């Protein structure tokens, strides 16, 4: 099995049960639904199909809902589109002005007040760029810096300008309620500015009585980068959302930011996800470019917990082939991962509690003895998460009687979560671990495994044993 997890976004190209089944069989760990483009009927349909397939296939694919978040967009155009020519002057309004080649509207009432002279207004992920030249009473006079065609309701980014918009809209709150109702496992938060945005969502989940959903903070602008340390502290994971991030900051900074976020998440014991345009050429082609292969491989070599497919599996022509390709790249790259380096970095920042130290010794023992697997029975998943931070070279089989715990571990590096019946005695734990490893992983007589956990279950709150078993 690969240790680096794959998140695949479900959309028009992949919403059929047959294709979703193909994605699961190809290695999808988490199915993502982007609420920018999905209505409630679509969400319920996809969730029902995934639940059915998990039951049929004996899998535990988790669900991630990605919130729309605070955003501004252009309005409507005459005939639905307009072509803007570089060097020409246009006007931008904040009312419902119908757009054409000389004007457009943006649905942000304070636009004229908040932007600065010379501010860049980037539309459609920066494919079209305007620069503010002057301000009128009810419009901005702008020059077209980068020309191109725009269609209705494309997204707008204004780098360096903090927009006065509530983080959670009524729509976002309804979407969080939907995620709660449909038993989502992860909630990805778009366009966060500070850690306080995450705390606002956390408070909502607490009020709903939901302590299961993991919060993934998407880093997409300079303000989030400035508060990154605090954001990591209050999140369950970070997504390097390279699309909007590459519009908000200089695109040449993105690779360095990506590496820094992966490293900081590893040190903090939080999940990292690298997203956007990883295999984008496979939307239309059955094979990736060499640069894309290197991009995915470098994310794996840097130690990210997961990589994500977006348009490749939502509107692309080859969703299953793309996921299979991603898995092949991951498998190859993981042969070159420096596991000892990751382990050394983790132990230098470990809090030195009982679970942390035993988890370190578990990973170290598994590496030195070339064990086939680590077997970690767990109620909450805490032990498996701790071991994952030390990046052992063999898989971590996290066995839990709690189905929510199983799905919560689907984003963690190297963890293969499985559901089991409750085990009450130590001898049964060891016996079950041997059988399960043999069922899951190809083994030979004499291979070794490490068994670890907290015993007796439910009576201890930390990991307290390590046992080496020979198959």
Secondary structure, 3 states (H helix, E strand, C coil): CCCCEEEEECCCCCCCHHHHHHHHHHCCCEEEEECCCCCHHHHHHHHHHHHHHHHHHCCCCEEEEECCCCCEEECCEHHHEEEECCCCEEEEECCCCCEECCEEEECCCCHHHHCCCCCEEEECCCCEEEEEEEECCCEEEEEEEECEEEECCCEEECCCCCCCCCCCCHHHHHHHHHHHHCCCCEEEECCCCCHHHHHHHHHHHHHCCCCCCEEEEEECCHHHHHCHHHHHHHCCEEEEEHHHHHHHCCHHHHHHHHHHHHHHHHHHCCEEEEECCCCHHHHCCCCCCHHHHHHHHHHHHCCCCEEEECHHHHCCCCHHHHHHHHHHHHHHHHCCCCHHHHHHHHHHCCCCCHHHHHHHHHHHHHHHCCCCEEEEECCCCHHHHHHHHCCCCCEEEEEECCHHHHHHCCCCCCEEEEECCCCCCHHHHHHHHHHHHHHHCCCCCCCEEEEEECCCCCCCCCCCEEEEEEC
